[in-house]
Amino acid sequence: MKKIILKSKNLTWILSALMVFGLASCRKNNSLGFTAGTGVPTITSVHTLSKSDTSKVANVITTIDNNGNVTQTTGNFPINPMGFDSVTNTGNLQQYYVIYGANLGSTTHIYFNGANAYFNRALVSDQSLIVSIPITTPTSGTAATNKLLVTTLYGSVTYKFIVLPPPPTILQYSTNDFIGGSTITLTGQGFGSVTSVNLKTTGDATTIVSQSDTVLVLKFPTSAVTESPLLLNYSSNGKTLVVTSTIIFNDLDNAYVVFTDNYGAGWSSNSWGVGAPSTAQAKTGTTSWATTYPKGNYWANGFGINTAGLPSTGYTYLSFWIKGGIETYSLYLTADTRGGFGNSDKSYPITVPAGVWTYFKLPLSTLNLSGSQHFGFWIAGPADQNETFYFDDVVLLK
């Protein structure tokens, strides 16, 4: 009899627990203020969440003050707010959209072209979902399936929806200097939709060696250009569009060369210390110019020529890359035309970050280098250790 009583007590506890968990489950299902439909989900349309309208219209605004004075102002003024049809079958990365349909309340996953999109359940109803398109969504190639997929506890639904490619944007580049036949690697976004790339200044076409959404490798043509941004032509939803790069690319075939993969005509190292071509590092090509500044010493290293010095006309910039040493330093421009090579002139410093390649493009009008046969940089130190710097593509640009 004792055993039966124990079993009865255990059954009572189990039933009580089920009632508690059942109530908790009911509360959870209704915590969002609606009961999710149990039918197969459907999508009827997709809408933009918001719209920015900056358009203006010519108008005359008449105002009357308290004394009855009339003032008229003529100009372009914002259009009065008005309703707009927000239905769309295309979308942009990282923008928000509203999916309308039925039986959407139990949604577990939303995919754009296979990319899983995060969504906030507080923004879900049984008739709508608010979601942002993930930045990882494919926008070109076979992976761009133009498919929106919503999965719920009771089924799935697909809907044709085109995720537009972002404009091609260069975030990094292997170098901005080229010669005919050389290649440059661009890293960024939106490159998968690129159809062609041209030099903006002359229209000369580059050759696309390889491409993905994030990497574009270009082979540059032989050109008469000195420097030029790129025109990146790309396809978006059947339209051909174009963007201009913010990066300027230099054609070293048309520059005055002090050092690229080797010395320019007549130029050589003319330094207090060691300075010579090195294959240990290179920004473009295979070789840079390496020079070492010994610890604790005032030292000036640079380039020299025995014939006519740097040209006095026809060029606008001194351009070069430097890879820094172990620490960040200030280097100071020095030249025989600036009061003597290796003097203590600190009027033109450049900051060279440690361990990375940094590009410098200095206006010749501020440098006083015209006719210089001996120029370079001096350093006050270094204090802690010997430091080696690598220079590449030391040129004058028109």
C-alpha positions in Angstrom: 0.0 0.0 0.0 2.9 2.3 0.8 4.3 1.9 -2.7 0.9 2.8 -4.3 0.8 6.0 -2.2 4.3 7.0 -3.4 3.4 6.4 -7.0 0.3 8.5 -6.5 2.4 11.3 -5.1 4.8 11.1 -8.1 2.0 11.2 -10.6 0.5 14.3 -8.9 4.0 16.0 -9.1 4.3 15.2 -12.8 0.8 16.5 -13.6 1.5 19.7 -11.7 4.8 20.2 -13.5 3.2 19.6 -16.9 0.5 22.2 -16.1 3.2 24.8 -15.1 5.3 24.1 -18.3 2.1 24.2 -20.4 1.1 27.6 -19.0 4.7 28.9 -19.6 4.6 27.6 -23.2 1.2 29.3 -23.8 2.6 32.6 -22.4 5.7 32.2 -24.7 3.5 31.6 -27.8 1.5 34.7 -27.1 4.3 37.0 -25.8 4.4 38.8 -29.2 0.7 39.6 -29.1 -0.4 37.3 -31.9 -1.0 33.6 -32.6 1.2 32.3 -35.4 -0.7 30.6 -38.2 -0.1 26.9 -38.7 -0.5 26.9 -42.5 2.2 26.9 -45.1 3.7 30.4 -45.4 3.1 32.6 -48.3 4.7 35.9 -49.6 2.6 38.4 -51.4 5.1 41.3 -51.8 8.2 42.9 -50.5 8.4 46.6 -49.7 11.1 49.1 -48.8 11.0 50.0 -45.1 11.6 53.8 -45.8 12.3 56.3 -48.5 14.5 59.4 -48.6 13.3 62.0 -51.1 15.7 65.0 -51.5 14.2 66.2 -54.7 13.1 69.9 -54.9 10.8 72.0 -57.1 11.0 75.6 -58.2 8.4 77.6 -56.2 7.5 81.0 -54.9 6.8 81.3 -51.1 4.7 84.2 -50.0 4.8 85.3 -46.3 2.8 88.1 -44.6 4.0 89.5 -41.2 1.9 90.9 -38.4 1.9 94.4 -40.0 0.6 93.1 -43.3 3.9 93.3 -45.2 4.2 90.8 -48.0 7.5 89.1 -48.8 8.0 86.7 -51.7 10.9 84.2 -51.8 11.8 82.5 -55.1 13.9 79.3 -55.1 14.1 75.5 -55.1 12.2 74.0 -52.2 11.6 70.4 -51.0 8.5 68.8 -52.4 5.8 68.3 -49.9 5.7 64.8 -48.4 3.5 62.4 -50.4 2.7 58.7 -50.4 4.7 56.4 -52.5 4.4 52.8 -53.7 7.2 51.0 -51.8 6.7 47.6 -53.5 10.0 46.3 -54.9 11.5 43.2 -56.4 15.1 44.4 -55.9 17.1 45.3 -52.8 20.5 46.5 -51.7 22.9 45.0 -49.2 22.4 46.0 -45.6 19.1 47.8 -46.3 15.9 46.9 -44.5 12.8 45.5 -46.2 9.3 44.4 -45.2 8.1 41.0 -46.4 4.3 40.7 -46.5 2.3 37.5 -46.6 0.5 35.0 -44.4 1.5 32.4 -41.7 4.8 34.1 -41.2 4.6 34.3 -37.3 6.7 31.1 -36.7 9.5 32.1 -39.1 12.8 30.4 -38.1 15.1 31.4 -41.1 15.2 34.0 -43.9 17.7 33.6 -46.7 18.7 35.9 -49.6 20.5 33.9 -52.3 21.4 31.4 -49.7 22.7 33.9 -47.2 21.1 33.6 -43.7 19.6 36.9 -42.6 19.4 37.9 -39.0 15.9 39.2 -38.0 14.5 40.5 -34.7 11.4 38.5 -33.6 10.0 41.7 -32.0 9.5 42.9 -35.6 7.6 39.8 -36.7 3.9 39.4 -37.1 1.9 36.7 -38.8 1.5 38.9 -41.9 4.9 40.6 -42.1 8.7 40.4 -41.4 11.2 43.2 -41.2 14.7 42.1 -42.3 18.0 43.5 -43.5 19.8 41.9 -46.4 23.2 40.5 -45.2 26.4 42.0 -46.6 27.5 38.4 -47.3 24.7 37.9 -49.9 26.1 36.8 -53.3 25.2 39.4 -56.0 26.8 37.9 -59.1 27.6 34.6 -60.7 25.8 31.3 -60.2 25.4 32.0 -56.5 23.1 34.9 -57.2 20.0 32.8 -57.5 17.6 35.8 -57.1 15.7 33.8 -54.5 14.2 34.9 -51.2 13.5 31.9 -49.0 11.4 32.1 -45.7 11.2 29.0 -43.5 8.7 28.6 -40.7 7.7 25.7 -38.4 5.1 24.7 -40.9 6.9 24.9 -44.2 8.9 27.1 -46.6 8.1 29.6 -49.4 10.4 31.1 -52.1 9.9 34.4 -53.8 11.8 36.0 -56.8 13.9 38.9 -55.4 17.0 40.4 -56.9 19.8 41.6 -54.6 21.5 44.3 -56.5 25.3 44.3 -56.6 26.9 47.2 -54.8 28.9 49.7 -56.9 32.5 48.4 -57.3 34.5 49.9 -54.4 38.3 49.7 -54.0 39.3 49.4 -50.4 42.9 48.2 -50.9 45.3 47.9 -53.8 48.7 46.1 -54.3 50.1 49.3 -55.8 48.9 52.4 -57.6 51.9 52.4 -60.0 52.0 50.5 -63.3 53.9 50.1 -66.5 52.5 48.5 -69.7 51.8 44.9 -69.1 52.0 44.9 -65.3 49.2 43.7 -63.0 47.6 45.3 -60.0 45.4 43.5 -57.5 42.4 45.4 -56.1 40.6 44.4 -53.0 37.1 45.6 -52.0 33.5 44.8 -52.9 31.2 44.6 -55.9 33.9 43.4 -58.3 31.9 40.3 -59.3 29.6 42.4 -61.5 32.4 44.4 -63.2 32.3 43.9 -67.0 35.3 46.2 -68.0 37.7 48.7 -66.6 39.2 51.7 -68.4 41.7 54.5 -67.7 39.4 57.5 -67.4 41.9 60.0 -68.8 42.5 58.2 -72.1 39.8 55.5 -72.2 42.5 52.8 -72.6 41.2 49.4 -71.6 42.7 47.2 -69.0 42.5 43.4 -69.1 40.6 41.6 -66.4 42.9 38.7 -65.4 40.6 37.3 -62.6 37.7 38.5 -60.5 35.4 37.7 -57.6 33.1 39.8 -55.5 36.0 40.9 -53.4 39.2 40.7 -55.6 39.9 42.1 -59.0 43.2 41.6 -60.8 43.9 43.9 -63.8 46.6 43.9 -66.4 47.4 47.5 -67.5 48.0 48.7 -71.1 50.8 50.7 -72.6 49.4 54.2 -72.5 50.2 57.8 -73.0 48.6 58.7 -69.7 50.6 60.1 -66.8 48.0 59.4 -64.1 44.4 58.5 -64.1 41.5 57.2 -62.0 39.8 54.0 -63.2 36.3 53.7 -64.8 34.7 50.5 -63.5 31.8 49.4 -65.7 29.4 47.0 -64.1 26.1 45.3 -64.7 23.2 45.7 -62.3 19.7 44.3 -63.0 20.2 44.5 -66.7 21.6 48.0 -66.7 25.2 49.0 -67.4 26.5 51.4 -64.9 29.9 53.0 -64.2 31.8 54.4 -61.2 35.0 56.3 -61.0 37.7 55.2 -58.6 38.9 57.6 -55.9 42.4 56.1 -56.3 44.7 57.7 -58.9 46.9 55.3 -60.8 50.4 56.4 -62.1 51.8 55.2 -65.4 55.6 55.0 -64.7 56.3 54.6 -68.4 55.6 58.3 -68.6 57.3 59.4 -65.4 60.8 60.7 -64.7 62.5 57.7 -63.0 65.0 58.0 -60.1 64.4 54.4 -59.0 61.8 51.7 -59.8 63.1 48.1 -60.2 66.5 49.8 -60.8 68.0 53.2 -61.0 66.9 55.6 -63.6 69.4 56.8 -66.2 72.4 58.3 -64.5 71.1 57.9 -61.0 72.8 55.8 -58.2 73.0 55.6 -54.4 74.7 58.7 -52.9 74.4 58.1 -49.2 76.4 58.4 -46.0 75.6 54.8 -45.3 74.5 51.7 -47.2 71.9 52.1 -50.0 71.4 49.6 -52.7 68.8 47.7 -54.7 67.2 44.8 -52.8 64.9 41.9 -53.6 64.0 41.4 -49.9 61.0 43.8 -50.3 59.2 45.3 -53.2 56.0 47.3 -53.6 55.9 46.9 -57.4 58.0 44.6 -59.6 60.7 42.6 -57.7 63.1 45.2 -56.3 63.2 48.2 -54.0 66.0 50.4 -52.8 67.1 49.5 -49.2 68.9 51.9 -47.0 70.0 51.5 -43.4 70.3 54.2 -40.7 72.7 53.1 -37.9 71.6 53.3 -34.3 72.3 56.6 -32.5 73.6 58.5 -35.4 72.6 61.5 -37.4 72.6 60.1 -40.9 71.6 61.1 -44.5 70.9 58.7 -47.3 69.6 59.2 -50.8 70.2 59.4 -54.5 72.7 61.2 -56.7 73.5 61.9 -60.3 76.6 63.5 -61.9 74.9 65.1 -64.9 72.0 67.5 -65.0 69.9 67.1 -61.8 66.1 66.8 -61.4 64.2 68.5 -64.2 63.0 72.0 -63.5 59.9 71.9 -65.7 57.3 69.5 -66.9 56.7 67.7 -63.6 54.4 68.4 -60.7 55.0 65.8 -58.0 57.7 63.7 -56.3 56.1 60.3 -55.7 57.4 57.2 -53.9 56.6 54.4 -51.5 58.4 53.6 -48.3 58.2 50.5 -46.1 59.0 51.6 -42.5 61.3 50.0 -40.0 60.7 48.6 -36.5 59.4 51.9 -35.1 57.6 54.9 -36.5 59.9 57.7 -37.5 60.1 61.2 -38.9 62.4 61.5 -41.9 63.5 64.9 -43.2 63.9 65.9 -46.8 67.4 67.0 -47.6 69.0 68.1 -50.9 71.9 70.1 -52.3 69.3 72.6 -53.5 67.9 72.9 -50.0 71.0 74.4 -48.4 73.2 71.3 -48.7 72.7 67.5 -48.6 72.8 66.2 -45.0 72.3 69.5 -43.2 70.0 69.9 -40.2 67.0 71.2 -42.1 63.8 70.0 -40.5 61.4 72.1 -42.6 60.0 69.2 -44.6 59.3 66.1 -42.4 57.4 63.0 -43.4 56.1 60.4 -41.0 56.9 56.8 -41.9 54.7 54.2 -40.0 56.5 51.1 -38.8 56.4 47.9 -40.8 54.0 48.9 -43.6 54.3 50.4 -47.1 53.1 54.0 -47.2 52.6 56.1 -50.3 53.8 59.7 -50.6 53.0 62.2 -53.3 54.7 65.5 -52.6 54.1 68.7 -54.7 57.4 69.8 -56.2 56.3 73.5 -55.8 57.0 73.1 -52.0 60.2 71.1 -52.2 62.9 73.3 -53.9 64.3 70.3 -55.7 64.7 71.7 -59.2 68.1 70.8 -60.5 69.0 68.8 -57.5 71.9 66.3 -58.1 71.7 64.9 -54.6 68.6 64.4 -52.5 67.2 62.0 -50.0 66.2 61.9 -46.3 68.1 62.3 -43.0 67.1 61.0 -39.6 67.9 62.2 -36.1 68.7 58.9 -34.6 67.5 56.2 -34.5 67.7 55.8 -30.8 67.0 52.1 -30.2 68.4 50.0 -33.1 69.6 50.1 -36.6 66.7 50.8 -39.0 66.3 49.8 -42.6 63.8 51.5 -44.9 62.7 50.3 -48.4 62.0 52.9 -51.1 60.2 51.9 -54.3 58.9 53.8 -57.4 60.8 57.0 -56.7 59.7 59.1 -59.6 58.5 62.6 -60.8 55.0 62.8 -62.1 53.6 65.3 -64.6 
